[in-house]
Amino acid sequence: MLPEEDLKIIKKELGREPTLVEQGCFLNLWSEHCSYRSSAPLLKTFTSKGENVIIGPGDDAAIIKFDDGYVLAIGMESHNHPSYVDPYNGAATGIGGIVRDIISMGARPIALMDPLYFGPLDTPKNMFLFEQIIKGIAGYGNCIGVPVVNGETFFDRKYSGNPLVNVVAVGLCREDEVITARSQKAGNKLVLAGSSTGKDGLGGASFASRDLSESAEAEDRPSVQVGDPYTEKLVIEMTLEAMEKGYIKSCKDLGAAGLGGASAELAAKGGLGAYIIADAVTQREPNMNAYEILLAESQERMVFEVAPEDVDAVLALVAKYDLNGAVVGYLTEKPNYTVEFKGEVVVDIPIDFLTGGAPTCEKSSVAPVPQVEESKAPETPEDLKAAFLKVISSYNIASKEWIYRQYDHEVQLRTIVKPGEDAGVLKITDKKGLVLSCGCQPRATLLDPYNGGKNIVIENVMNLAVKGAEGLAIVNCLNFGNPDRPEIYWQLKNSVLGLGDGARELSIPVVGGNVSLYNESDEFKTAIIPTPSIGIIGKVNLETPLPSSFFAKSGDTIILVGETTADMGGSEYYACLEAQNAGKVPSVPKNAPEIIKAVIKAARSGKLSSAHDLSLGGIAAGLAKMCKNYGAKVDLSEVSELKAEELLFSEAPARALLATGEPEAVLEILKDVPHMIIGKVEGNSLEVKGKDFEISLSLKEISDAHSSLTRFMMR
């Protein structure tokens, strides 16, 4: 049902009662998922322009200049609500949708990343969601031949009842091959190509703009799309061939709001109208009505703008790939969106009003009351080694091998750095590589949305920096609860400001993304913790060897870069001790840009054997992860006047561990930023000491702790 206020606005504009089909169009295109009604004022604060940005926000994907005439298409989406109701299909079609956003720009998809957020695996329901979502991503991505090269998996009880499935996709094409979703000429035909249209996904956009209830699985299953990766692969090849032959003037993927959303938005962006003949759509089920045909979100479908003289060639190409294709309408000079069904006009709306008339507003914003009674920091543990092992065996820090070994991350033969390191790396040309990272810091963002948001940017930029790459562009997926609640809107607003300022300070444009609100569960009476996850891409020179994320050479000197501070708010250590609400979130240091530049310069020098960003789990987790093949002796006595647990587990941003056989040269590069030699790569154990503690862990103890998630899932 349309909200009463919206219905009043629509009646006034149209001067009449809207038809049932028109109401469906407004319900979906005016939803938060399509129109960003409460988030649009905030999104405008992002800086989205830059020297490498060819197309920024507003199209199906952004286009970023890369190198040697190549450009990258990048987009980020969520499929959260569908992945709770039907986890396999919800996750699979999340992959399918973002991949079609990439091909609609004329680019071949070359990489995927998947930031995922789940409730703890101590209930059968959460275990089922986890397993099925991973299977859905693997099943779809592997079949269409696009590698999943990086990701994040994070567990917290607040995601029970509302897991988050975010997907980043990247595509590659030549700059002169880019296609947009901006209509070109009145009289050109609209061709719907790909799969047939069924009733699956009906009302998906409006469904994504409300809370999930306990009965959601049964009630909302028709709102979940069902994907077919084999058809998707045919759609990819057919679309790219049609574009290569010059048949496609503009193009849009059918995602939220189905044919109604895609055709209306494509026409409106070019200042034109559209006339749709719903009967012409190839239908999967008998007796479908105009509402269903127009708004179903059946997967694997594209709408093309085609000149009349090229229609037969396009339909022949569609048939060659054994897909469905039909002329379903045409573009008009009259700026109206008109739909005909069985000879009767069932929709006739000013197109700009439909696609851009949804009223936006900045909602009430109030900081939540601090939970003072839960804010006390825990005491220093008596058994520091046990605490160390508990942190590095946490599922948030442990190896995600059980997940990524289900993905084909080597398909297309571009993957140089595989999942499991700080960032994925793909070869684009003989000399240049694409570096990718994604993720979030949800618990820090819950306690301090602004600093949490800035920290997210710094962490992901550092993941690129340790490979020697500068960031080119950021996309985001802003996952929050109900924005009508002032404390939730306050989280959203301040997270966006933090993300924006962090990106601005590093001169990296935010070029697109997605907003997913209303992530709340009636079943558990919870809202998710704020999760503004991001994806970032960068460029690296492949002529210099890339540092490994793991210690690679015995005898190397270990250097800590950056300053370690006592603030532990939002840390994994506090979470492991059930003190999630304790402490203050660490701030980004003012010299973070200089630290990042120095790390990039060191990585590009060819003097580093290995380099690793420090984030979740602090120095303890960083050292443990690097001790995959070699041990190390580390002395933190001179790092800072901090308690043992602060030294080991602080997650202060803009820090990294570097290992080198040429310390003098690297120290010269780092001379203008905080740094310190802390040890050597040697032996078969990790030995860490401070002024008042010593810890020794064998490589087997570390390996066993890191494999905790994999061993649990194998049981």
C-alpha positions as CSV (number, residue, x, y, z in Angstrom):
1,M,0.0,0.0,0.0
2,L,1.2,3.5,-0.8
3,P,1.8,5.7,2.3
4,E,-1.1,8.2,2.7
5,E,1.1,11.2,2.3
6,D,2.5,9.9,-1.0
7,L,-1.0,9.2,-2.2
8,K,-2.0,12.8,-1.5
9,I,0.9,14.1,-3.5
10,I,0.3,11.8,-6.4
11,K,-3.5,12.7,-6.6
12,K,-2.7,16.4,-6.5
13,E,-0.1,16.1,-9.3
14,L,-2.2,13.8,-11.5
15,G,-5.5,15.5,-10.7
16,R,-7.2,12.2,-10.3
17,E,-7.0,8.8,-8.5
18,P,-4.1,6.8,-9.7
19,T,-4.9,3.4,-11.2
20,L,-3.8,0.2,-9.4
21,V,-0.9,-0.3,-11.7
22,E,0.2,3.4,-11.3
23,Q,0.1,2.9,-7.6
24,G,2.4,-0.1,-8.0
25,C,4.8,2.0,-10.0
26,F,4.9,4.7,-7.4
27,L,5.1,2.2,-4.5
28,N,8.3,0.7,-6.0
29,L,10.0,3.6,-7.7
30,W,9.4,5.9,-4.7
31,S,10.6,3.3,-2.2
32,E,13.8,4.0,-0.2
33,H,15.5,1.3,-2.2
34,C,15.0,3.2,-5.5
35,S,14.7,6.8,-4.6
36,Y,16.9,7.2,-1.5
37,R,14.2,9.3,0.1
38,S,15.8,9.8,3.5
39,S,19.4,9.3,2.4
40,A,19.7,11.5,-0.7
41,P,20.5,14.7,1.3
42,L,23.3,12.8,3.0
43,L,24.7,11.2,-0.2
44,K,25.1,14.6,-1.7
45,T,27.9,15.3,0.8
46,F,30.2,12.8,-0.8
47,T,32.8,14.1,-3.2
48,S,32.2,12.0,-6.4
49,K,34.5,13.8,-8.9
50,G,38.1,13.3,-9.6
51,E,40.6,13.2,-12.4
52,N,40.0,9.5,-13.1
53,V,36.2,9.6,-12.8
54,I,34.5,9.4,-16.2
55,I,31.0,8.6,-15.0
56,G,30.1,9.0,-11.4
57,P,26.9,8.3,-9.4
58,G,23.6,8.0,-11.1
59,D,24.1,5.3,-13.8
60,D,24.1,1.5,-13.3
61,A,27.8,1.6,-12.4
62,A,30.6,4.2,-12.3
63,I,33.3,4.3,-14.9
64,I,36.9,5.0,-13.8
65,K,39.9,5.6,-16.0
66,F,42.5,3.0,-15.5
67,D,45.5,2.8,-17.9
68,D,46.3,2.4,-21.6
69,G,42.8,3.2,-22.8
70,Y,41.1,0.8,-20.4
71,V,38.4,1.9,-18.0
72,L,36.8,0.1,-15.1
73,A,33.1,-0.2,-14.3
74,I,32.4,-0.5,-10.6
75,G,29.2,-0.9,-8.6
76,M,28.1,-2.1,-5.2
77,E,24.7,-3.6,-4.2
78,S,23.0,-5.4,-1.3
79,H,20.5,-8.3,-1.3
80,N,19.8,-8.4,2.4
81,H,16.1,-9.0,2.8
82,P,15.9,-11.6,0.1
83,S,18.9,-13.4,1.6
84,Y,17.0,-13.9,4.8
85,V,13.8,-15.2,3.3
86,D,15.5,-17.4,0.7
87,P,19.3,-17.4,1.4
88,Y,20.5,-19.4,-1.6
89,N,18.5,-17.5,-4.2
90,G,18.7,-14.2,-2.4
91,A,22.5,-14.3,-2.4
92,A,22.8,-15.7,-5.9
93,T,20.6,-13.1,-7.5
94,G,22.5,-10.4,-5.6
95,I,25.5,-11.5,-7.7
96,G,23.4,-11.6,-10.9
97,G,22.0,-8.1,-10.4
98,I,25.3,-6.3,-9.8
99,V,26.9,-8.2,-12.7
100,R,24.2,-7.0,-15.1
101,D,24.8,-3.4,-13.8
102,I,28.4,-3.9,-15.0
103,I,27.5,-5.3,-18.5
104,S,24.9,-2.6,-19.0
105,M,27.9,-0.1,-19.1
106,G,29.5,-2.1,-21.9
107,A,32.1,-3.7,-19.6
108,R,33.0,-7.4,-19.1
109,P,32.7,-8.4,-15.4
110,I,36.2,-9.4,-14.2
111,A,35.9,-9.5,-10.4
112,L,33.6,-9.8,-7.4
113,M,34.0,-9.0,-3.7
114,D,31.5,-10.1,-1.0
115,P,31.3,-8.3,2.4
116,L,29.0,-10.5,4.4
117,Y,27.5,-10.1,7.9
118,F,25.9,-12.9,10.0
119,G,24.6,-13.8,13.4
120,P,26.8,-16.1,15.4
121,L,26.8,-19.8,14.3
122,D,25.4,-21.1,17.6
123,T,21.8,-21.6,16.3
124,P,20.5,-23.9,13.5
125,K,18.9,-20.9,11.7
126,N,22.1,-18.8,11.6
127,M,24.1,-21.8,10.5
128,F,21.5,-22.5,7.7
129,L,21.7,-18.9,6.5
130,F,25.5,-18.9,6.5
131,E,25.8,-22.1,4.6
132,Q,23.2,-21.3,2.0
133,I,24.3,-17.7,1.4
134,I,27.9,-18.9,0.7
135,K,26.5,-21.7,-1.6
136,G,24.4,-19.1,-3.4
137,I,27.3,-16.8,-4.1
138,A,29.6,-19.7,-5.1
139,G,27.0,-21.4,-7.3
140,Y,26.1,-18.3,-9.2
141,G,29.6,-16.7,-9.5
142,N,31.3,-19.9,-10.5
143,C,28.8,-20.7,-13.2
144,I,29.0,-17.2,-14.8
145,G,32.8,-17.3,-14.7
146,V,33.5,-14.2,-12.6
147,P,36.1,-14.7,-9.8
148,V,35.4,-13.7,-6.2
149,V,38.8,-12.3,-5.3
150,N,38.2,-10.6,-1.9
151,G,35.6,-10.3,0.8
152,E,34.8,-9.9,4.5
153,T,32.8,-12.1,6.8
154,F,31.8,-10.7,10.2
155,F,29.7,-12.2,12.9
156,D,27.6,-10.4,15.5
157,R,24.4,-11.3,17.3
158,K,22.7,-8.2,16.0
159,Y,22.7,-9.7,12.5
160,S,20.5,-12.7,13.6
161,G,17.3,-12.3,11.8
162,N,18.8,-9.9,9.2
163,P,22.1,-11.1,7.6
164,L,23.7,-8.7,5.2
165,V,24.8,-9.7,1.7
166,N,26.8,-7.0,0.0
167,V,28.4,-7.4,-3.4
168,V,31.0,-5.3,-5.3
169,A,31.5,-6.0,-9.0
170,V,34.2,-4.6,-11.3
171,G,34.2,-4.8,-15.1
172,L,36.7,-3.9,-17.8
173,C,36.3,-2.3,-21.2
174,R,37.9,0.3,-23.5
175,E,36.9,3.9,-23.0
176,D,35.3,4.1,-26.4
177,E,33.1,1.0,-25.7
178,V,31.2,2.6,-22.7
179,I,27.4,2.5,-22.9
180,T,25.1,4.4,-20.6
181,A,21.5,4.2,-19.4
182,R,20.7,7.6,-20.9
183,S,18.1,7.3,-23.7
184,Q,19.2,8.8,-27.0
185,K,16.4,9.4,-29.5
186,A,12.6,9.4,-29.6
187,G,11.3,6.7,-32.0
188,N,13.9,4.2,-31.0
189,K,12.6,0.9,-29.9
190,L,12.8,-0.7,-26.4
191,V,13.8,-4.4,-26.6
192,L,13.5,-6.6,-23.6
193,A,16.0,-9.5,-23.8
194,G,17.1,-12.4,-21.7
195,S,14.9,-14.6,-19.6
196,S,11.1,-14.6,-19.7
197,T,9.1,-12.6,-17.1
198,G,7.5,-14.4,-14.2
199,K,6.0,-13.4,-10.9
200,D,9.2,-13.9,-8.9
201,G,10.6,-10.8,-7.2
202,L,7.2,-9.1,-7.4
203,G,7.4,-5.9,-5.3
204,G,11.1,-6.5,-4.5
205,A,12.0,-2.8,-4.2
206,S,9.2,-2.0,-1.8
207,F,9.9,-5.3,0.1
208,A,13.5,-4.1,0.6
209,S,12.2,-1.0,2.3
210,R,10.6,-2.5,5.3
211,D,11.5,-4.6,8.4
212,L,11.6,-8.4,8.4
213,S,9.1,-10.3,10.5
214,E,9.2,-13.8,11.9
215,S,6.7,-14.9,9.3
216,A,8.7,-13.3,6.5
217,E,9.8,-16.6,5.0
218,A,6.3,-17.7,4.0
219,E,4.8,-14.3,3.3
220,D,7.6,-12.8,1.4
221,R,8.9,-15.7,-0.7
222,P,7.2,-14.3,-3.8
223,S,9.3,-11.1,-3.4
224,V,12.5,-13.1,-3.8
225,Q,13.9,-13.5,-7.3
226,V,15.1,-16.9,-8.5
227,G,18.3,-16.8,-10.5
228,D,19.7,-18.9,-13.4
229,P,23.4,-18.4,-13.8
230,Y,23.5,-20.3,-17.1
231,T,21.0,-17.9,-18.6
232,E,23.0,-15.0,-17.0
233,K,26.2,-16.2,-18.8
234,L,24.3,-16.2,-22.1
235,V,22.9,-12.7,-21.3
236,I,26.4,-11.4,-20.6
237,E,27.8,-12.7,-24.0
238,M,24.7,-11.7,-26.0
239,T,24.7,-8.1,-24.5
240,L,28.4,-7.6,-25.1
241,E,28.2,-8.9,-28.7
242,A,25.2,-6.6,-29.4
243,M,27.2,-3.7,-28.0
244,E,30.3,-4.6,-30.0
245,K,28.2,-4.6,-33.2
246,G,26.9,-1.1,-32.4
247,Y,23.3,-2.1,-32.1
248,I,22.7,-0.8,-28.5
249,K,22.2,3.0,-28.1
250,S,21.5,2.8,-24.3
251,C,21.0,-0.1,-21.9
252,K,19.7,-0.9,-18.5
253,D,19.6,-3.9,-16.3
254,L,16.2,-4.9,-14.9
255,G,16.7,-4.8,-11.2
256,A,14.6,-3.0,-8.6
257,A,11.0,-2.4,-9.8
258,G,11.6,-4.6,-12.9
259,L,10.6,-3.4,-16.4
260,G,8.8,-0.4,-14.9
261,G,11.8,0.9,-13.1
262,A,14.3,0.2,-15.9
263,S,12.4,1.5,-18.8
264,A,11.2,4.6,-17.0
265,E,14.6,5.5,-15.6
266,L,16.3,4.9,-19.0
267,A,13.9,7.2,-20.8
268,A,13.9,9.9,-18.2
269,K,17.7,10.2,-18.0
270,G,17.7,11.2,-21.7
271,G,14.8,13.7,-21.3
272,L,12.4,11.4,-23.1
273,G,9.2,9.5,-22.4
274,A,8.4,5.9,-22.9
275,Y,5.4,3.9,-24.3
276,I,5.3,0.3,-23.1
277,I,3.1,-2.4,-24.5
278,A,2.9,-4.9,-21.6
279,D,1.3,-7.6,-23.7
280,A,4.4,-7.8,-25.8
281,V,6.6,-9.1,-22.9
282,T,7.4,-12.8,-23.1
283,Q,5.7,-14.2,-20.0
284,R,6.7,-17.3,-18.0
285,E,3.3,-17.8,-16.5
286,P,-0.2,-17.6,-18.0
287,N,-2.7,-14.8,-17.3
288,M,-0.2,-12.4,-15.9
289,N,-1.7,-8.9,-15.4
290,A,-0.1,-5.5,-16.2
291,Y,1.0,-5.0,-12.6
292,E,2.9,-8.3,-12.5
293,I,4.4,-7.9,-15.9
294,L,5.6,-4.4,-15.2
295,L,6.9,-4.8,-11.6
296,A,8.1,-8.4,-11.3
297,E,11.9,-8.6,-10.7
298,S,12.5,-11.8,-12.6
299,Q,16.3,-12.1,-13.2
300,E,18.6,-12.2,-16.2
301,R,16.8,-9.5,-18.2
302,M,18.1,-6.4,-19.9
303,V,16.3,-3.5,-21.7
304,F,18.0,-2.1,-24.8
305,E,17.3,1.1,-26.8
306,V,17.6,0.0,-30.4
307,A,17.3,2.0,-33.7
308,P,14.3,0.7,-35.7
309,E,16.6,-0.5,-38.5
310,D,18.6,-2.7,-36.0
311,V,15.7,-4.4,-34.3
312,D,15.7,-7.5,-36.4
313,A,19.5,-7.9,-36.1
314,V,19.2,-7.6,-32.3
315,L,16.3,-10.1,-32.1
316,A,18.3,-12.5,-34.3
317,L,21.3,-12.2,-32.0
318,V,19.0,-12.9,-28.9
319,A,17.7,-16.0,-30.6
320,K,21.2,-17.1,-31.5
321,Y,21.9,-17.3,-27.7
322,D,18.6,-19.1,-27.1
323,L,17.2,-16.3,-25.1
324,N,13.8,-14.5,-25.2
325,G,13.5,-11.1,-26.9
326,A,10.7,-8.8,-27.9
327,V,10.0,-5.2,-28.7
328,V,8.1,-4.0,-25.7
329,G,7.7,-0.3,-26.5
330,Y,9.4,2.8,-27.8
331,L,10.8,6.2,-26.7
332,T,8.6,9.3,-27.1
333,E,9.1,13.0,-27.3
334,K,6.2,13.4,-24.9
335,P,7.8,13.2,-21.4
336,N,5.2,10.7,-20.1
337,Y,5.5,7.1,-19.0
338,T,2.6,5.3,-20.6
339,V,1.7,1.6,-20.4
340,E,-0.8,-0.2,-22.6
341,F,-2.3,-3.6,-21.7
342,K,-4.9,-5.4,-23.8
343,G,-5.5,-2.3,-25.8
344,E,-6.2,-0.1,-22.7
345,V,-3.9,2.5,-21.2
346,V,-3.3,1.5,-17.5
347,V,-0.5,3.9,-16.8
348,D,0.0,7.5,-18.0
349,I,2.2,9.5,-15.7
350,P,4.7,12.4,-16.2
351,I,7.9,10.5,-16.3
352,D,10.0,12.9,-14.3
353,F,7.4,12.8,-11.6
354,L,7.5,9.0,-11.5
355,T,11.3,8.8,-11.5
356,G,12.3,11.9,-9.6
357,G,9.3,13.2,-7.8
358,A,9.6,11.2,-4.6
359,P,9.8,13.7,-1.8
360,T,13.1,13.5,0.1
361,C,13.8,14.7,3.6
362,E,16.4,14.8,6.2
363,K,14.9,13.0,9.2
364,S,15.1,13.7,12.9
365,S,18.5,12.9,14.2
366,V,19.3,12.2,17.9
367,A,22.4,10.6,19.4
368,P,21.5,7.4,21.4
369,V,21.8,7.5,25.2
370,P,25.3,6.1,26.1
371,Q,25.0,2.8,27.9
372,V,27.1,3.9,30.9
373,E,26.5,0.8,33.0
374,E,28.2,-1.3,30.3
375,S,31.0,1.0,29.5
376,K,33.7,-0.2,31.9
377,A,36.8,-1.6,30.3
378,P,37.8,-5.1,31.3
379,E,40.8,-5.7,33.6
380,T,44.1,-7.0,32.2
381,P,43.7,-10.8,31.8
382,E,45.8,-13.0,34.1
383,D,46.5,-15.4,31.2
384,L,47.6,-13.2,28.3
385,K,48.4,-16.1,26.0
386,A,44.9,-17.5,26.4
387,A,43.5,-14.1,25.6
388,F,45.8,-13.9,22.5
389,L,44.6,-17.3,21.3
390,K,41.0,-16.4,22.0
391,V,41.2,-13.2,19.9
392,I,43.0,-14.8,16.9
393,S,40.6,-17.8,16.9
394,S,37.6,-15.5,16.9
395,Y,35.6,-16.2,13.7
396,N,35.9,-12.6,12.8
397,I,39.7,-12.9,12.6
398,A,40.1,-16.6,11.8
399,S,40.8,-17.8,8.3
400,K,37.9,-17.7,5.9
401,E,39.3,-20.5,3.8
402,W,36.1,-22.6,4.2
403,I,34.3,-19.8,2.4
404,Y,36.6,-18.8,-0.4
405,R,37.7,-22.3,-1.3
406,Q,34.2,-22.7,-2.6
407,Y,34.7,-19.8,-5.0
408,D,36.5,-20.1,-8.3
409,H,38.9,-17.2,-7.8
410,E,41.2,-18.1,-10.7
411,V,38.7,-18.1,-13.6
412,Q,39.6,-15.6,-16.4
413,L,43.3,-16.2,-15.4
414,R,43.8,-12.6,-14.2
415,T,44.1,-13.3,-10.5
416,I,47.6,-12.7,-9.1
417,V,46.9,-12.4,-5.4
418,K,44.2,-14.8,-4.2
419,P,41.7,-14.5,-1.3
420,G,43.3,-14.7,2.1
421,E,45.5,-11.6,1.9
422,D,44.8,-8.0,2.6
423,A,43.7,-7.3,-0.9
424,G,43.1,-9.1,-4.2
425,V,45.1,-8.3,-7.2
426,L,44.2,-8.9,-10.9
427,K,46.5,-8.4,-13.9
428,I,44.9,-5.9,-16.4
429,T,47.9,-5.1,-18.7
430,D,51.4,-6.4,-18.7
431,K,52.5,-3.6,-16.5
432,K,49.5,-2.6,-14.4
433,G,47.3,-4.5,-12.0
434,L,44.0,-3.8,-10.3
435,V,44.0,-4.0,-6.5
436,L,40.7,-4.6,-4.6
437,S,39.6,-4.4,-1.0
438,C,36.3,-4.2,0.9
439,G,34.9,-4.2,4.4
440,C,33.6,-2.3,7.4
441,Q,34.1,-1.9,11.1
442,P,30.6,-2.3,12.5
443,R,31.2,-2.4,16.2
444,A,33.4,0.8,16.1
445,T,30.7,2.5,13.9
446,L,28.1,1.6,16.5
447,L,30.0,3.3,19.3
448,D,31.2,6.2,17.2
449,P,29.6,6.5,13.7
450,Y,31.8,9.4,12.6
451,N,35.2,7.9,13.6
452,G,34.1,4.5,12.7
453,G,33.3,5.7,9.2
454,K,36.7,7.3,8.8
455,N,38.4,4.2,10.1
456,I,36.7,2.1,7.5
457,V,38.2,4.2,4.7
458,I,41.7,4.2,6.3
459,E,41.6,0.4,6.8
460,N,40.7,-0.4,3.2
461,V,43.1,2.2,1.8
462,M,45.9,0.6,3.9
463,N,44.9,-2.8,2.5
464,L,45.8,-1.3,-0.9
465,A,48.8,0.5,0.3
466,V,50.6,-2.6,1.6
467,K,50.5,-3.8,-2.0
468,G,51.9,-0.5,-3.3
469,A,48.6,0.8,-4.7
470,E,46.8,4.2,-4.4
471,G,43.0,4.2,-4.2
472,L,41.2,5.2,-7.4
473,A,37.6,5.1,-6.3
474,I,35.3,4.0,-3.5
475,V,31.8,2.5,-3.6
476,N,29.7,1.9,-0.6
477,C,26.7,0.0,0.7
478,L,25.1,1.8,3.7
479,N,23.3,-0.9,5.8
480,F,21.3,0.5,8.7
481,G,18.1,0.0,10.6
482,N,14.9,2.0,10.3
483,P,15.7,5.7,9.5
484,D,12.4,6.8,11.0
485,R,14.0,6.2,14.4
486,P,16.1,9.3,15.2
487,E,19.0,7.3,16.7
488,I,19.3,5.2,13.6
489,Y,19.2,8.2,11.3
490,W,21.9,9.8,13.6
491,Q,24.1,6.7,13.0
492,L,23.5,6.9,9.2
493,K,24.2,10.7,9.1
494,N,27.4,10.6,11.1
495,S,28.7,7.5,9.3
496,V,28.2,9.2,6.0
497,L,30.1,12.3,7.2
498,G,32.9,10.1,8.5
499,L,33.2,8.1,5.3
500,G,33.1,11.3,3.2
501,D,35.7,13.1,5.3
502,G,38.0,10.1,5.3
503,A,37.7,9.8,1.5
504,R,38.2,13.5,1.0
505,E,41.3,13.7,3.1
506,L,42.8,11.0,0.9
507,S,41.5,12.5,-2.3
508,I,39.6,9.4,-3.3
509,P,36.1,10.0,-4.9
510,V,33.0,8.1,-3.7
511,V,31.5,7.2,-7.1
512,G,28.4,5.1,-6.3
513,G,26.9,2.4,-4.2
514,N,23.6,1.5,-2.5
515,V,21.6,2.3,0.6
516,S,19.9,-0.6,2.4
517,L,17.8,0.6,5.3
518,Y,15.1,-1.0,7.4
519,N,17.4,-3.8,8.4
520,E,15.5,-4.8,11.5
521,S,14.0,-8.0,12.8
522,D,10.6,-8.3,14.4
523,E,11.6,-11.9,15.2
524,F,14.6,-10.9,17.4
525,K,13.4,-7.3,18.2
526,T,16.8,-6.0,17.0
527,A,18.2,-3.6,14.4
528,I,21.5,-4.4,12.8
529,I,24.6,-2.6,14.1
530,P,25.4,0.2,11.6
531,T,27.3,-1.4,8.7
532,P,28.5,1.1,6.1
533,S,30.6,-1.3,4.1
534,I,32.8,-0.1,1.2
535,G,34.6,-1.4,-1.8
536,I,37.8,0.3,-3.1
537,I,39.9,-0.2,-6.2
538,G,43.5,0.9,-6.9
539,K,46.2,0.6,-9.5
540,V,49.6,-1.1,-8.9
541,N,52.7,-1.4,-11.0
542,L,53.3,-5.1,-11.7
543,E,56.9,-4.6,-12.7
544,T,57.8,-4.5,-9.0
545,P,57.3,-7.7,-7.0
546,L,54.3,-7.3,-4.7
547,P,54.9,-7.8,-0.9
548,S,53.2,-10.9,0.5
549,S,50.8,-10.6,3.4
550,F,52.8,-13.4,5.2
551,F,56.4,-13.5,6.3
552,A,58.4,-14.6,3.3
553,K,62.1,-14.6,4.3
554,S,63.9,-15.7,7.4
555,G,66.1,-13.0,8.8
556,D,63.9,-10.1,7.7
557,T,63.6,-7.1,9.9
558,I,60.1,-6.3,11.1
559,I,59.0,-2.7,11.2
560,L,55.9,-1.3,12.8
561,V,54.6,1.8,11.0
562,G,52.1,4.2,12.7
563,E,51.2,5.0,16.3
564,T,49.6,2.6,18.7
565,T,47.1,4.2,21.1
566,A,45.2,3.0,24.1
567,D,41.7,3.5,22.8
568,M,40.0,0.0,22.4
569,G,36.4,0.9,21.7
570,G,34.8,-1.4,19.1
571,S,37.8,-3.8,19.2
572,E,37.6,-7.6,18.7
573,Y,39.4,-8.0,22.0
574,Y,36.7,-6.2,23.9
575,A,34.0,-8.2,22.1
576,C,35.7,-11.5,23.1
577,L,35.5,-10.3,26.7
578,E,31.8,-9.4,26.3
579,A,32.6,-5.7,26.7
580,Q,31.3,-4.5,23.3
581,N,30.1,-1.2,24.6
582,A,33.3,-0.3,26.5
583,G,35.9,2.2,25.6
584,K,36.5,4.9,23.1
585,V,36.9,4.3,19.4
586,P,40.4,5.3,18.2
587,S,40.6,8.4,16.0
588,V,42.3,8.6,12.7
589,P,45.6,10.4,13.2
590,K,46.1,13.7,11.3
591,N,49.1,12.4,9.6
592,A,47.3,9.3,8.2
593,P,47.7,10.5,4.6
594,E,51.4,10.8,5.0
595,I,51.6,7.3,6.7
596,I,49.7,5.8,3.8
597,K,51.9,7.5,1.2
598,A,55.0,6.2,3.0
599,V,53.7,2.6,3.1
600,I,52.9,2.8,-0.6
601,K,56.4,4.1,-1.4
602,A,58.0,1.4,0.7
603,A,55.9,-1.3,-1.1
604,R,56.7,0.1,-4.5
605,S,60.5,0.2,-3.7
606,G,60.8,-3.5,-4.1
607,K,62.6,-3.6,-0.7
608,L,59.7,-5.3,1.2
609,S,59.3,-9.1,1.4
610,S,56.0,-8.8,3.2
611,A,53.6,-6.2,4.4
612,H,50.3,-6.4,6.4
613,D,47.7,-3.8,7.4
614,L,46.8,-3.7,11.1
615,S,43.1,-3.6,11.9
616,L,40.9,-6.2,13.6
617,G,42.8,-7.8,16.5
618,G,45.6,-5.3,16.4
619,I,49.3,-6.2,16.4
620,A,48.5,-9.6,17.9
621,A,46.3,-10.7,15.0
622,G,48.6,-9.1,12.5
623,L,51.7,-10.9,13.7
624,A,49.8,-14.2,14.0
625,K,48.4,-13.9,10.4
626,M,51.9,-13.2,9.0
627,C,53.3,-16.3,10.8
628,K,52.0,-18.7,8.2
629,N,55.3,-20.1,7.1
630,Y,57.9,-18.5,9.4
631,G,58.0,-17.5,13.1
632,A,59.1,-14.2,14.5
633,K,60.7,-12.7,17.6
634,V,59.1,-9.4,18.5
635,D,59.8,-6.8,21.3
636,L,57.1,-4.2,21.9
637,S,58.8,-2.8,25.0
638,E,59.6,0.6,23.4
639,V,56.4,1.0,21.3
640,S,54.4,3.0,23.8
641,E,53.7,3.3,27.5
642,L,50.6,1.1,27.3
643,K,49.2,-1.8,29.1
644,A,49.9,-5.3,27.6
645,E,46.4,-5.7,26.2
646,E,46.5,-2.3,24.7
647,L,49.8,-3.0,23.0
648,L,48.6,-6.3,21.6
649,F,45.0,-5.6,20.7
650,S,44.6,-1.9,20.0
651,E,43.0,-1.4,16.6
652,A,44.4,2.1,16.2
653,P,44.2,3.0,12.4
654,A,46.9,3.8,9.9
655,R,49.3,1.1,11.0
656,A,51.1,-1.6,9.2
657,L,53.8,-4.3,9.7
658,L,56.6,-4.4,7.1
659,A,59.3,-7.0,6.7
660,T,62.4,-6.4,4.8
661,G,65.9,-7.6,4.2
662,E,67.1,-4.1,3.5
663,P,66.0,-2.2,6.7
664,E,68.2,0.9,6.1
665,A,66.6,1.6,2.7
666,V,63.1,1.2,4.1
667,L,63.8,3.2,7.2
668,E,64.9,6.1,5.0
669,I,61.6,5.9,3.1
670,L,59.7,6.0,6.5
671,K,61.8,8.8,8.1
672,D,59.0,11.3,8.1
673,V,56.3,9.1,9.7
674,P,56.1,7.2,13.0
675,H,57.9,3.8,12.7
676,M,60.0,1.4,14.8
677,I,61.9,-1.8,14.4
678,I,60.2,-4.4,16.6
679,G,61.8,-7.7,15.7
680,K,63.1,-10.3,13.2
681,V,61.5,-13.1,11.1
682,E,63.0,-16.3,12.5
683,G,62.3,-19.7,14.0
684,N,59.2,-21.8,14.3
685,S,57.3,-19.8,16.9
686,L,55.9,-16.3,17.5
687,E,57.6,-14.8,20.6
688,V,56.3,-11.5,21.7
689,K,57.5,-9.6,24.8
690,G,56.8,-6.3,26.4
691,K,58.0,-4.6,29.6
692,D,56.0,-6.9,31.8
693,F,54.9,-9.8,29.6
694,E,56.2,-12.6,27.4
695,I,54.2,-14.8,25.1
696,S,55.3,-17.7,23.0
697,L,53.1,-19.5,20.5
698,S,54.2,-22.3,18.2
699,L,53.2,-22.1,14.5
700,K,50.9,-25.1,15.1
701,E,49.1,-23.2,17.9
702,I,48.6,-20.2,15.6
703,S,47.5,-22.5,12.7
704,D,45.0,-24.3,14.9
705,A,43.6,-21.0,16.1
706,H,43.3,-19.6,12.6
707,S,41.5,-22.6,11.3
708,S,38.8,-22.5,14.0
709,L,36.0,-21.5,11.5
710,T,37.1,-24.1,8.9
711,R,37.3,-26.9,11.5
712,F,33.9,-25.9,12.9
713,M,32.3,-26.0,9.5
714,M,33.9,-29.3,8.5
715,R,32.4,-30.9,11.6
